Amino acid sequence: MKEKLPNSTASLVLGILSIVFCWCYAIPGIIMGVIGLILGNKAVKLHNANPDQYEGVGNAKTGKITAMIGLILTVLFSAYLFWMLSKIGWDALSDPELLQERMQELQNK
């Protein structure tokens, strides 16, 4: 009887969560994506070393893919966020009135 592959489900869950949390200013998406990718790689290597002993490699592979997607989305969102903040101006973050004024300027362009 085959054993369930350790960390394959955890990799899948973390990969999915990295996609969900990629919009939360990068930190949760990066953390979950990296951990999901590491766990997925370890699980796939363990399965490749003993393919007859373990089942569930599909979850590990899917976890790796979702973690990569989550990391890519997190990087893209972070780049967009920094680009937007550079357009608005970093000084506007501390002054709500200035922020509102600069946002209206961007909308009128």
Buried (B, 14 or more C-beta within 10 A) or exposed (E): EEEEBBBBBBBBBBBBBBBBBBEEEBEBBBBBBBBBBBBBBBBBEBBEEEEEEBBBBEBBBBBBBBBBBBBBBBBEBBEEEEEEEEEBEEEBEEEEEBBEEBBEEEEEE
